[in-house]
């Protein structure tokens, strides 16, 4: 990639000279991201995102780079920052900058740098303002609401990727503080059942093993939260031979964990003999200093929820630590024990590894693309509320990925449609995509 960015400087990244490596990584990822590639083929001529100005705050990984290029090929203008200060793959950020797409992301940002990067997605010399927000946890939208509320009438709406973001918007809605319509991509079946379960199942173990080289077989693992993320982590740990316990606050999820063969305990019952602790709740202060003081010497703590608030890192601020290697910290507790915290309490699969596999991110980001297309075209009449992604979009997403694997499924006949009380056209939309 010669003569990179001779006249383009609307970016802040680690090193633009990483763009050539980023290009190779993006090309490799595209081989296993059939959803986004299919959307390019289907809609690049139609340009369904023409006129869309998208401010995106999502982990700046190679898979996200494929997504950003897809949005541009469908007609959108895009400005980007990372939703996690430790998740950025600097090669991917350099590749996006080399495509003359504004991007503000590098691995290891400070909190202040992170906020400045979010602000950079809103403005270009104070002349450019987005008409669509894509967020991953609500940080971008929160800053827009708090600091630039006068510009919000120019925004059509938000597509949200994660549980923590949706929880924030629900809280705002109850307080009558939500000012934009939200498309809830996080709760779409093809997001939760694939990204949250299968993606986390594979990327969690990747991060844990890269950080520690730990022999998992025979260890006692504690998974806090038995939602889709927790289910994936718990199953994978058991498959590797760990003895797995689950902690929960939801009796329904706890019952499911028991029926799935896991022992459910209260955190206070299990802290003294767990070897590995994984938080996956979407809540705050799941593991605090008092819990850590009760842990065995050498216990490992890692988080699979969004942000760094599930393991209470603020309580560790004044405790001596040694950096074993980047993002693997050994803390000397006041009682003489040592514990290991991975990823500074942030998502271990992103901080210590490269995140979800390409294919599962293709499913998740295809949903995001379809949600942006829908919101861009049909935003009029939407109130400041939270809307599910329509089922037909989920079915289209699944159909595209099934076809990429050479799989076709049965269709109901007319009599079966009548029996089920389903309008034939509704169920066939995704299948008709190909015919």
N, C-alpha and C positions, 0 to 999 in steps of 0.2 A: 504494500500500500504506500506508494511513493508520494512525496510532496503533500503530506497530510496537513490539512487545515491551514493553508496559506492565508486565507482571508476569514476564517471562522474562529471566534474565541468565546462563544457563548456556552462555556462549560467550565467545570472545576472538578478535576479527577486526579488520580495519583500520577499517571504517566501516559501521555498520548502514544508513546512508542510501544505500548503494549497492544496497540490496535491490531497488528498483524496476527498475533497469537489469538486475540479475541475473535478475529474473523474465522480462523480455523475451528475454534471451539463452537462458534455459532453454526457454522456449516455442518459440524458433526451433530449438534443438537437437532437441527432441522430434519435429519434423517429419521428421527423418532418422535417428531411432533406433527403427526398427520393432520390434526384438527386445524391448526393455524395455516398449514400449507394448503389444505383444501379450501379454506375460506379465501385465501389469496386467489386461488384459481377461479373460484366461483364468482367473486365479487370485485376483483381488481378493475374490471372494465366499468362496472356500475358505480363505483366510488360511493358507497353508502355512508361513509364518514366525511364526505366533502363538506367543508364548513365547520367541522368539529375542531375545537381547540381544547386539547386534553391535558390537564395537569395530573401527572401520575406519581403516586408515592407507593412503590412496591419494591421488594427486594431486588437490587440491581444485579441480577445473575445472568448467566448465559441464556437461560430459558426466557427471562424477561426481555432480553435483547431481541430474541426471535419475535416475541409479542409486539414490542415497540415497532419493529420493522413492518410487521403485519398491519398495525394500525396506520402507519404512514402509507402503505401500499393501498389501503382502502380509503385514502383521501384525507386523513386527519393530520393536523398539526399537533406536535407532541412536545411537552417539556417534562423532564423526569428528575426524581430524586429517589433515594433508597428509603425504605421504611424501617431499616435496622442498621445501626451504625457499624455492626460487625459482619453483616451478611454480604456486602458488596464484593463481587468478583471484579477486580480492577481491570482485567482484560476485557470483560464485557462492557464496562463503562467506557473504556478507551475506544472500543469498536463503535459504540453508539455515537460518541463525539466525532469519530472519523466519518460518520455518515451525515455530519452537520446537523445533528439532532441535539438540542440543548440538554445537558445532563449534569447533575450536581451530586456526585456520589464518590466516596472512596472508603476503603475499609479502615476502621478505627477512628471515625469522627468523634469529636467531643460533643457533648450535649448542645453547646452553643453553635458549633459548626453544623450540627444536624438541623437545628431550627433555621439557620441561615440558608441551608440548601433547600428546605421546604419553601421558604419565601422566594427563592430564585425560580421556582416553578410557576409562581404567580405572574411575575413581571419580566418583561424585557425592556429595560430603560423606561419603565412605568407606562409603556404603550400597549402592552399585550396582557390580556386577562383571559383566563380559560372560560369556556362555556360548559365544560364537563369536568367532574372530579372523579378520579379513580384512586381509592384509598385502601390501605391495608392496616387497619387498627384505629383509624380516625385522626391521626396526628395532623395530616394536611387539612382536613375539614375543620378540625378544632381550631387551628391557627387562623383559618379563613373566617370562621365565625367570630373569633375573639378580636382579631386585629383589622380585618378588612371587610366588615359586615356590609359596608356601603356598596361593595361590588357584587354581593351575592345575588341581587336580582338579575345579573347577567348570566348566571349559571343555570343550566337546565336541570341538573341533578347530579347524583353521586352513584357510583357502583362500588360496593364494599365487599372486600375479600375475606374478612376474618370475623370470628366470634366476638372479639373484644370491641371491634368497631361497631358491630350491630348492637352490642350491649350499650355502648355509649349513645347511639342514636335513639334507642328505646328509652333511655333515661331522659334524654332531651325532649323526646316526644311527649312523655308523661308530664314534663314540666312546661310544655308549650314553648320550647326553645329551639326546636328543629325548624330550620328555615328553608330546607330544600327536600325534594323527593329523593328517596334512597331505593335503589334496586339491591335487594339482599341476595347477592351472589353466593355468600357463604353458606346459606341453608339450602341451596339447590342440591338435589340428590347426587348429581354427578360431581359436585364439589365435596360434600361431606363424605360420601361413600368411597371416593377415590383419593382425592388430595388429602383429606384429614385422616383417613384410615390407611390406605395402601401407601400413600406418599410418606406419611410420618413413620409408618412401620419400617420402611426401608431406609429413610434418611436418618432417623434417630439412631439406629444401630451403627450406621456409617460414622456419624459424629462421635458417638461414644467410643467406638473402637479406634478411630484415628487419634482421639485425644488421650486415650489411656492404655491401649494395647491389652485391655483387661480380659482375663479368662472369665467368661460369663457363666459357664456351666458350674452349677453348685452354689452360686452366690444367691443371697437373699435380696430380691428387688422389690421396691415399694413404688407403686404407681398411684399418684394422687389424681383422681378424676377418671371416670370411666365413660367419657364421651367417645366420639369417634377417634380422636387422637389417642386418648388413654387406652382404648381397646387395641389399637394397632401396636402401641408400645408394649402393652402387657402380653399380647400374643407372641410378639417377636422374642421378647425376653424368655418366655416359657419355651419357645422352639429352640432357643440356644441352651436350654438346660437350667435356667435360673428357677429358683423357688419364688413365685411371684405373689405378693399381697397387694390388695387394692384398698385405698381409702376413698370414701365418698361422703357427700352430704345429701345426695338425692337418693331416696329409698328405692326408686324404680331402677336407677342405674346400678345401685348396690345389689339389688335382687338379680339383675341380669348378670353381674359379675360373678355372683355365687353360682348361678345356674351354668355359667360358662366354665366353672371349675376353679375359680380363684377364691382364696380366702379373703374376706373383707374384715378389716380391723380399723379401729380408731388410730390416728397418728400417734397418740401417746402410748399405745400398746406396742408399737412396732419400731419406734425410733432406736431402741437400744440394740436391735440385732439386724437391722438392714445394712446391706453393703452398698446398694445403689438406690438412690432416691430420684424419682422422675416426677416433676409437677406438670400437669396437663389439665388445668381447671379453667383458665381464663379469668381467675380471680386474683386477689392480692394476698400476700403474707401467708401463703400456705405452709411454708416452713420458715420458722423464725429462729432466733439465737437460742432460745430455751430448748427447742427441738434439737438443734445442733449439739448443744452441750450434753445431751443424752445419747448421742450417736456413738458407735464404736470408733475406735481409732482407725483412720484411713477411709472412712465412709465417703462416697462420691455423690455429689449433688448436681443435678442438671435439670434444666427447664425445657419443656416442649410447648409451653403456652406462649402467647405473644408478649413482647416486652420483657423487662427484667424485674418484675414485681412479685412473682410467685415465690421465689426464694428471696427472703428479705435481705437484700444486699446492703441496705442502709445500716443495719445492725452490725455488719461486718466491717464497716468503714474504718474503724479505729483499731481493728485487730491485726496484728502483724501477719504478713503473708509473704510467700516466696513464689515467684513465677517459675514453674517447672519448665514450661515452654509456652509460646503465645496462647493465651486464653485458657490455660490450665494453671490454676492458682492453688497453692497449699497454704491453708490458714492454721496458725498456732492458737488454739482456743485457750481461754484463761484457765481451764481445768487440766491443761497439759496434753490434751488430745489434739490430733490433727485431722482436718477434713479437707477434701478436694472439691473445689467449685469449678465447673466447666463453663466456658463462654461468658464469664462475668455475669452469670445469671440470665443471659439472653438465650434465645432458641439455640440449643446445642447442635441441631442439624444444620443450621445456617452459619453459626459462629465457628464451629469446629470441622465442618465438612462443606459440601457444595450444595446442600439442599435436596429437594425432591428430584426424582428421576425425570428425564425429559418427557416420557410418555404421559405420566400422571399430570405434569404441568401443562402438557398440551390439552388435556381434558379441562383442567381448571381455567386456563387462559382462553380457551375457545368460548367458555361460558362468559368470561369477561368481555370478549369481543362482541358476542351476540347481545349482551346487555347494553353495551355502549351504542350499538347500532339501533336497538330498540328505543333507548332513551333519547338519542339524538333526533330520531324521526317522530317519536310519539310523546314528547314531554308535555305538550300543551294539555291542560286539563288535569294534570297530576298535582295533587296537593302535597304539602310538606308532611309526608308520611313514609312508611316503610313498606315496600312492595316486594312480593316474591317474584323470582324469575319464572315466567310461564313454563308450564310443564312441557309444552311442545319444543321449547328451546333445548331443554334437557334431553328430550328424545332425539332431536336432531344431532346434538353433540354426541350422544352414545352411538347413533347410527353411523356417523362419519367414522368414528374410531373402530366400530365393528367391521365396517367395509374395508378399512385399512389393513385389517387382519384377515381378510377373506372370509368373513362370517356373515351369513344372512340368516334372518329369523322368520318364523311363520307369521302370517297375517290372518286376522279373523275373517271369516266369511260373513256374508250379509246377515244370515240368521243369527250368528254369534254376536254380531254388533247389536242387533235388535234385542237379544236376550240380555245383554249387559246394559242396555239403555244408553249406548254411546253413539254420538253422531259419527258416522263413518269418516267424514272429512277431518275431524279432530285427531283421530288416532293415526291417520295416514300421512299427516303433514311431513313428518320426519322421513318416512320411507319414500314419499313422492319427491323428495329432494333429488333423488338419483334417477327418476324415471320421467 
